[in-house]
Amino acid sequence: MIQVTPRPTPNISVTTGGAAYRPTFDAIVTTETAGADLQALRAVVFDGDDNVVYASASNRTHAGRVAGMTLEAAAEGEPVRVVRYGILNAEAVDAVWGDSEDWEDNDIWNDQDSSATFLGEGGTLTRETPAVGGFLQQLIFWQSSSSFLFSATEQVIYIDA
């Protein structure tokens, strides 16, 4: 069942530096079960047990199956909120990632210049084209320098030699 998060006061808070931060968004958000340890702001697919795990552009079985993007970190077996579709405020994303050492493509959130943002490896979002044998699927569509649309409904392009 898909639940719509209320627009005025979304029921989510992200802790950064000891303070709670409430991201603003108008999106469809569901609560799923993590099939592995997951980080925030990573693209996920459903595994064979109806849990979410990282999606990867090199795994063609994930093409067209991206379920959404995690809004928070979660341990395996724990509930995790997943944006299925919708508009998010870029400042909320910056707050989640703040000091993360795991974010390899930080310029995506620091330089919102309407560049295409695609699925990468291990659920990451990137501006890079995947290797031969993978697929290209845009997930982030910048609306302005401060907000973006997450949508996994975009066409998939296979990268062949």
HELIX and SHEET records of a PDB file:
HELIX    1   1 ARG A   60  HIS A   62  5                                   3    
HELIX    2   2 ALA A   90  TRP A   97  1                                   8    
HELIX    3   3 ASP A  107  ASN A  110  1                                   4    
SHEET    1   A 2 VAL A  14  THR A  16  0                                        
SHEET    2   A 2 ALA A  19  TYR A  21 -1                                        
SHEET    1   B 5 PHE A  25  THR A  33  0                                        
SHEET    2   B 5 PRO A  79  ASN A  89 -1                                        
SHEET    3   B 5 GLY A  68  THR A  70 -1                                        
SHEET    4   B 5 ALA A  43  PHE A  46 -1                                        
SHEET    5   B 5 VAL A  52  TYR A  54 -1                                        
SHEET    1   C 6 PHE A  25  THR A  33  0                                        
SHEET    2   C 6 PRO A  79  ASN A  89 -1                                        
SHEET    3   C 6 SER A 147  SER A 151 -1                                        
SHEET    4   C 6 GLN A 138  SER A 144 -1                                        
SHEET    5   C 6 THR A 117  LEU A 119 -1                                        
SHEET    6   C 6 LEU A 125  THR A 126 -1                                        
SHEET    1   D 2 PHE A 135  LEU A 136  0                                        
SHEET    2   D 2 ILE A 157  TYR A 158 -1                                        
END                                                                             
